[in-house]
Amino acid sequence: MSFVMRPAPEQASDVPLLQWLEVLRDLRHIPDTSPDQVLARVQREIKGLAPTARRRLTELAARQAPPAPAPCSARCWSGKPIKKALPSCGLPLIP
C-alpha cells in the first residue's frame, strides 16, 4: 500500500469528511467487512450530514480526484477513440 501526501485540510471541521473520503478510497482493503457493507455505512453517514456538510464533502472529493471523462460509445476502456469496429487496443468496449 502506498501513501500519498495530501495537503492539510483548510478547516478542522474538514477532518471527518476527509476520513470518509479515505474510507471510500480504501474500500476494498478494510478488514472484516465487505465493500457493500462499507458503502451502506458511508451512505447512512452521508445522509445524516447537514446539506452544507454534504456540499463541502463534494468540494473536497472534487479537489482530491478530478472527475474522469464521461464514457461514450466511441471509446474503449483505455479512453482511446475507436477507429474500427473493434478497438485496436484489445480492451473491451464500454457498455
N, C-alpha and C positions, 0 to 999 in steps of 0.2 A: 504494500500500500504506500503510495507516495503522498507527500504532504505539499500543499501549495500555500504559499504565503498570501494572505489576503490583507487588504488594508484594514486598519482598525475601524470599528463602527463609528459613525458620526455621533451617535447618541447612545447613552447607556440603555435606553429603552429598546434599542435595536437588537440587543444580545439575544433575547428569547426568540425573536423572529429569525435571526441568523442561525440559531441552533436548529429550528425546524427545517430550514433550507439544507442544513448539513445532514439531517436525518434523511431527507429525500435523496440527497446526493449519494449517500451510502446505503441506500435501501436494501440492496442485496447482501450486504455484509453484516447486518445486525443479527447477532446470535439469538437462538431460542425463539425465533418468530419467523413468520413468512412475510414476503413483501405485501401480500394482501392485507395482513393484519396491521402492518405498519401504516399502509395507506389509509385504512379505516380509522386508525387512531389520529393520524395527521388531519384527516378530513374533519373529524369531530373537533379537534383543537382549533382549526381554522374557522369552522362555523361559529365557534364561541368567541371569536375575536370581534372587537368593535370594527365598524366599517373603515375607520381611519387606520387602524392597525392592519387590516387586510390590504388597503391601498399601499401602505408602507412596505408590507411584505412583497407585494408585486414589484414595487420600485427596487427593493434590494435584490430580488431574484433577477430582474432585468439587468442590473449592473453586473451581477456575477456571471451570467451566461447570456449573451445576446441571442435572440430568437433565431432559430435555423430558418433558412428559406423554405417557403411552403412547397411541398412536393407537387409536381404536376405530372400529367401522363406522358410528357415528352422527356422525362428524365428517368434514369435508373437510380438505384440506391447510392451510387457513387457521386451523384449530383451532376454527372456529365450529360450533356444533351445527347439524345439518341438520333443517329443519322440514318439508321436502317431499321428494319422491322424488329431485329433483335439487337440488344446492346452489345457492343464490341468489348466492353469491359468485363463481361462474363458474370456480372452481378444480376440478381433478379430485378424485374421491373417493379416499380411502386404500384401497389394495387389501387 
